[in-house]
């Protein structure tokens, strides 16, 4: 799975799991009690690791 393959941190894994359930940045931020900007920052890291450019790419990975 993407988590092991790209060595995502625990927080990155948590965010990707919520993304896979269809959560928006706003919903993920609310659920994790973080700001939307924090979620956007975390989203950049998993996207960089597999070399994808968007949320759909993370889901496909």
C-alpha positions in Angstrom: 0.0 0.0 0.0 1.0 3.6 -0.5 1.9 4.0 3.2 4.8 1.5 3.2 5.9 2.1 -0.3 6.4 5.9 0.2 7.2 5.8 4.0 4.4 8.2 4.9 4.4 9.6 8.5 1.6 8.6 10.8 0.0 12.0 10.3 0.3 11.7 6.5 -1.2 8.2 6.7 -4.1 9.6 8.7 -4.8 12.3 6.3 -4.6 10.0 3.2 -7.0 7.6 4.9 -9.5 10.5 5.4 -8.9 11.6 1.8 -9.7 8.1 0.6 -13.0 8.2 2.3 -13.9 11.3 0.2 -13.1 13.9 2.9 -12.4 17.5 1.7 -9.6 19.5 3.2 -12.2 21.4 5.4 -13.7 18.1 6.6 -10.3 16.6 7.3 -9.2 19.7 9.2 -12.3 19.7 11.3 -12.0 16.0 12.1 -8.3 16.3 13.1 -8.8 19.7 14.8 -6.3 21.4 12.5 -6.5 24.3 10.2 -7.3 23.9 6.5 -3.9 25.4 5.7 -2.2 22.7 7.8 -4.0 20.0 5.9 -3.0 21.6 2.6 0.6 21.5 3.8 0.4 17.9 4.8 -1.2 17.1 1.5 1.9 18.4 -0.3 4.1 15.8 1.3 2.3 12.7 0.2 1.9 14.1 -3.3 5.6 14.7 -3.5 6.6 11.3 -2.3 4.8 9.3 -5.1 5.5 12.1 -7.6 1.8 12.8 -8.2 0.3 16.3 -8.6 -3.2 16.0 -7.2 -5.5 14.2 -4.8 -6.6 11.8 -7.5 -3.0 10.8 -8.0 -2.7 9.9 -4.3 -5.9 7.8 -4.5 -4.5 6.0 -7.6 -1.1 5.3 -6.0 
